[in-house]
Amino acid sequence: MNTTAGKAASSARGAADAQPAREQNIAAVVAYFESGIKPADQPPAVGIELEHTIVSSDGGPVGYRGERGVAWLLERLSARYPQQTRDAEGDLIGVARPGEAITIEPASQVELSAGPFTALSDAQRVFDGFEELLADELAPFGMKALTVGYHPTAKAADLELIPKRRYRFMNLYFEQRGPYGMRMMRGSASTQVSIDYRSVQDCLRKLRLAGTAGPLLALLADNAPVFEGAPRPCKLVRTKIWRECDPDRCGIVPGSLDAGFTLRDYAEYLLDTPAILVPCRKEGVCYTERTFGEVYADAPMTREQVEHMASMFFTDARLKTYLEIRPADALPIPCALAYAAVVKGLFYGDAQLDALDALFAGLGEADVEAAKDALMAQGYAATVYGQPAGQLIDRLLEVAEGGLPAEERAFLKPLADLAAQRVTLADLAEMGRRG
């Protein structure tokens, strides 16, 4: 047994003594993950989530309320997205239609979640259409929806939280752990791509490979030239934010790069981490610093409770009934589609997974952290996993291209062109300011 697994087993024995429902809850979490297994003959598909930062005509932040705040925008969008979600106070916090949901993040970032898409051309149609709709609503007032990794003008402390009880409690929790939790919630914006798994083994393999590839995917999708209203202090700003945010629930899932890691290990990690907030009858959600295992010590968890627990973790790769790959900054649509193509091409197909296994053989969590350090400091000039970062990116793109059908390979071009120049969108923006 490896050291991580040994510590986990000791912790689990202690937890079981104080948590009569411990084994039932582990089983409930494992069953939840296993329920996501898809048939082996199902076509490869990706889900895409893209967050937008809304700014006013002078580039300043746009909050939830106000004459033309994000609440106003959601009301306007509801003509096309008629399914509304409101909080207990009646505030509109999301609109949707089949296959597409628009939600708002803690400081009014507007997110479109759509899919799953078996064809990237369908994703292109949906996201291009959404961008056009946003422009139609915002442009008459000089407003814009930006796809960047961090707010281009404001400091996080100056960005107002939306009226959602969940975010108020999360803000309280993260404030106790330093300034980066607030910066994550209020200032950052991302592109997330979700993939399916075909078996438990496939799930754990993809989790491991996504965790190892994470720093390189972050480099490919680096798009945050500004941090806290000033030039960025390092490359891969969101990597820095997540690292400093809360090590209990960010970064690599502990032990997940080890060969013997299991879904049970993942379940114990979730149960042994502070919950922050849990569903409650009186207020909808309530704040707590107890672990999930302690909260549900005496009664088996429901599926809804397991789903909530899984959503309260922000690791580089996050498991639900699908696998979310999370390191990328918010990207302009052509690059967001290119990023989705990279993920799709890399993580479906035995040949592609075998190639990633060969590329990342023998690497552990310390190697991933060292890769993040090197890339934040040097970007494409860094040495990562013993190789020049650019060469590794070239290899990832080569593997991804081989994993895509011929008609989808052109989607890679926007990011492939940047990689060929050994620059990122953030680098180009930075050079533009200097010029």
Disulfide bonds with the S-S distance in Angstrom:
Cys280-Cys286 2.01
